[in-house]
Amino acid sequence: KAINEADLIFISVNTPTKSYGFGTGRAADLRYVEEAARQIVHTATSNKIVVEKSTVPVKACESIKTILKTNKRPGVSYQVL
């Protein structure tokens, strides 16, 4: 309900250091950022502005944009800041 009522959505989630796979101990684990983006895209029924607020690497915005673009509903658009 909150996602549909909002025009502006801040993604502010935990981004721990990866504990497995490529980049272990050095890279940020973006699974919670990606999960939040998926929740937005599956719930939103109108246009949204999405702001990444977490302490994330510069390229995290591209990951969010990709998730929103490839899974969006017809007629819904997103602006990611």
N, C-alpha and C positions, 0 to 999 in steps of 0.2 A: 504494500500500500504506500509506504513512504517513497519508494522509487517512483511510482507513478505520479505522486503529488508534487514531486520536486522538479524544478527546472535546472538546478545546479546540484551536482552530486560530487562530493569529495571522497576519493578513495584514500583512506588512511588506515593502513593495516600493517601488521608485523612483517618485516623483511629481514629475517635472520640470515646469517652466513650459511651457504650451502653445507650440508653435512654428508653429502653423498654425490657421486657422479663427477662429471667434468667441472672443475672449478672449486672442488671441495676445500673449505677453509678460506677461500678468497672471494668468490663471487656471491652476490646476493641471491637468495632463494625467492623467486618471484611467484611462487605458487599461490600465495594469498592475494596478491595483486591480480593475477589472472583469474582466480576464482571470483573475486569481486566484480571484475569486468563481465564475466559470464553471467553472474546473477543479474547485473544491470541489463544486459542484452536480452535475457530470457524473460524479464519482467516488464521492461519499459514499453509503453504503448504510444508514447509521444516523444518529440525531439528533446534531447538532453545535452547539457554541457557537463563534461566529466573532467574533474581536476585530480591529477595525481598528487597526493599530499605526502605520501610516504617517503622515507629516505631511500630512494631507489636510484639505480644507475640511469644515466641519460637515456639509454635505449629502451627503458621500460615503457615509455610513452608509445613507442612503435608497437610493442607487444599488445598494449591495450587497444590501440587503433585497429590492429589486425583482427583481434577477437571481435570487436564491435562491428567492423565492416563485414566480416565473413559470416556472421550469425544474425545480422539485424533483420527486423521485421520490415515488410514493405511499407513505405511511407514514413519510417522513423529514421532520423539522422542524428549523428553525434558530433560534437566538437570536443576534442580532447586537448586540455591545457596542462 
